[in-house]
Amino acid sequence: MKLEFIRMQATDLDPILAIENEIYPYPWTHGNFLDSLKAGHHGWIARCGDTLVGYCLLQYIVDEAHLLNISIAKPYQGKGLGRALLDFAVEASRQHGSTVMLLEVRDSNIIAQTLYHAAGFNRTGERKHYYPAKQGREHAVLMELLL
Ligand SMILES: CC(C)(COP(=O)(O)OP(=O)(O)OC[C@H]1O[C@@H](n2cnc3c(N)ncnc32)[C@H](O)[C@@H]1OP(=O)(O)O)[C@@H](O)C(=O)NCCC(=O)NCCS
């Protein structure tokens, strides 16, 4: 499957929202994505042919790249596309001049943590009770990759 990475436009938000609403219990809203793009964050979509299969958003703060969102559409998960998108985001951030990539992930999101570990990220700490959850709140695991 040939994967292309293209800068995210506001016109991509309908298919992005459809994916976001399917894969997250607490999805970003249309307004969240629009605000992020308007704030100058770098959004990328991953496309296979005409199909938008994933996306990510990066916020650059001085020499830090913050991975705000990385998502693969449900039918395309577990096929190596998440790793390909993460590798692309890492390389794009290196080229942007970042020296470190930082992210937060739910304590319960073992698949994403496994992906990040496999890509070389290290756990640096946690932010307690950070995310809303079905019962109470859930800790965020903080991870970083030196670029
Ligand atoms: C997390 C996510 C981006 C990973 O993308 P993906 O395309 O499904 O993952 P890949 O097929 O590229 O797998 C990459 C690695 O993730 C891990 N992984 C993937 N699926 C897994 C599973 N079912 N169980 C355990 N680990 C898994 C493995 O380490 C895998 O590497 P390997 O195949 O060499 O063992 C994707 O599953 C997703 O969008 N999930 C829902 C949204 C989300 O959780 N985003 C991250 C928020 S921080």
Ligand as a Chemical Component Dictionary entry (heavy atoms), coordinates in Angstrom:
data_LIG
# 
_chem_comp.id                   LIG 
_chem_comp.type                 NON-POLYMER 
_chem_comp.pdbx_formal_charge   0 
_chem_comp.three_letter_code    LIG 
# 
loop_
_chem_comp_atom.comp_id 
_chem_comp_atom.atom_id 
_chem_comp_atom.alt_atom_id 
_chem_comp_atom.type_symbol 
_chem_comp_atom.charge 
_chem_comp_atom.model_Cartn_x 
_chem_comp_atom.model_Cartn_y 
_chem_comp_atom.model_Cartn_z 
_chem_comp_atom.pdbx_ordinal 
LIG C1  C1  C 0 -2.014 3.897  18.057 1  
LIG C2  C2  C 0 -2.114 3.861  16.539 2  
LIG C3  C3  C 0 -1.775 5.244  15.952 3  
LIG C4  C4  C 0 -1.087 2.841  16.017 4  
LIG O1  O1  O 0 -1.197 2.747  14.626 5  
LIG P1  P1  P 0 -1.356 1.303  13.927 6  
LIG O2  O2  O 0 -1.326 1.529  12.466 7  
LIG O3  O3  O 0 -2.542 0.606  14.492 8  
LIG O4  O4  O 0 -0.034 0.558  14.449 9  
LIG P2  P2  P 0 1.036  -0.236 13.566 10 
LIG O5  O5  O 0 0.340  -1.314 12.795 11 
LIG O6  O6  O 0 1.867  0.726  12.796 12 
LIG O7  O7  O 0 1.892  -0.914 14.700 13 
LIG C5  C5  C 0 3.009  -0.254 15.234 14 
LIG C6  C6  C 0 3.367  -0.887 16.556 15 
LIG O8  O8  O 0 2.326  -0.628 17.490 16 
LIG C7  C7  C 0 2.184  -1.756 18.345 17 
LIG N1  N1  N 0 0.889  -2.376 18.113 18 
LIG C8  C8  C 0 0.061  -2.199 17.060 19 
LIG N2  N2  N 0 -1.073 -2.909 17.231 20 
LIG C9  C9  C 0 -0.929 -3.549 18.413 21 
LIG C10 C10 C 0 -1.763 -4.421 19.177 22 
LIG N3  N3  N 0 -2.971 -4.795 18.744 23 
LIG N4  N4  N 0 -1.310 -4.856 20.373 24 
LIG C11 C11 C 0 -0.095 -4.457 20.845 25 
LIG N5  N5  N 0 0.740  -3.626 20.159 26 
LIG C12 C12 C 0 0.326  -3.196 18.983 27 
LIG C13 C13 C 0 3.294  -2.714 17.954 28 
LIG O9  O9  O 0 4.470  -2.356 18.675 29 
LIG C14 C14 C 0 3.492  -2.391 16.513 30 
LIG O10 O10 O 0 4.769  -2.730 16.033 31 
LIG P3  P3  P 0 5.034  -4.222 15.445 32 
LIG O11 O11 O 0 3.943  -4.467 14.444 33 
LIG O12 O12 O 0 6.395  -4.096 14.849 34 
LIG O13 O13 O 0 4.936  -5.127 16.631 35 
LIG C15 C15 C 0 -3.523 3.414  16.051 36 
LIG O14 O14 O 0 -3.777 2.100  16.515 37 
LIG C16 C16 C 0 -4.641 4.328  16.492 38 
LIG O15 O15 O 0 -4.970 5.276  15.794 39 
LIG N6  N6  N 0 -5.245 4.041  17.657 40 
LIG C17 C17 C 0 -6.367 4.830  18.165 41 
LIG C18 C18 C 0 -5.960 6.258  18.468 42 
LIG C19 C19 C 0 -4.786 6.308  19.428 43 
LIG O16 O16 O 0 -4.730 5.603  20.414 44 
LIG N7  N7  N 0 -3.821 7.212  19.096 45 
LIG C20 C20 C 0 -2.682 7.463  19.947 46 
LIG C21 C21 C 0 -3.058 8.431  21.027 47 
LIG S1  S1  S 0 -1.661 8.833  22.043 48 
# 
loop_
_chem_comp_bond.comp_id 
_chem_comp_bond.atom_id_1 
_chem_comp_bond.atom_id_2 
_chem_comp_bond.value_order 
_chem_comp_bond.pdbx_ordinal 
LIG C1  C2  SING 1  
LIG C2  C3  SING 2  
LIG C2  C4  SING 3  
LIG C2  C15 SING 4  
LIG C4  O1  SING 5  
LIG O1  P1  SING 6  
LIG P1  O2  DOUB 7  
LIG P1  O3  SING 8  
LIG P1  O4  SING 9  
LIG O4  P2  SING 10 
LIG P2  O5  DOUB 11 
LIG P2  O6  SING 12 
LIG P2  O7  SING 13 
LIG O7  C5  SING 14 
LIG C5  C6  SING 15 
LIG C6  O8  SING 16 
LIG C6  C14 SING 17 
LIG O8  C7  SING 18 
LIG C7  N1  SING 19 
LIG C7  C13 SING 20 
LIG N1  C8  SING 21 
LIG N1  C12 SING 22 
LIG C8  N2  DOUB 23 
LIG N2  C9  SING 24 
LIG C9  C10 SING 25 
LIG C9  C12 DOUB 26 
LIG C10 N3  SING 27 
LIG C10 N4  DOUB 28 
LIG N4  C11 SING 29 
LIG C11 N5  DOUB 30 
LIG N5  C12 SING 31 
LIG C13 O9  SING 32 
LIG C13 C14 SING 33 
LIG C14 O10 SING 34 
LIG O10 P3  SING 35 
LIG P3  O11 DOUB 36 
LIG P3  O12 SING 37 
LIG P3  O13 SING 38 
LIG C15 O14 SING 39 
LIG C15 C16 SING 40 
LIG C16 O15 DOUB 41 
LIG C16 N6  SING 42 
LIG N6  C17 SING 43 
LIG C17 C18 SING 44 
LIG C18 C19 SING 45 
LIG C19 O16 DOUB 46 
LIG C19 N7  SING 47 
LIG N7  C20 SING 48 
LIG C20 C21 SING 49 
LIG C21 S1  SING 50 
# 
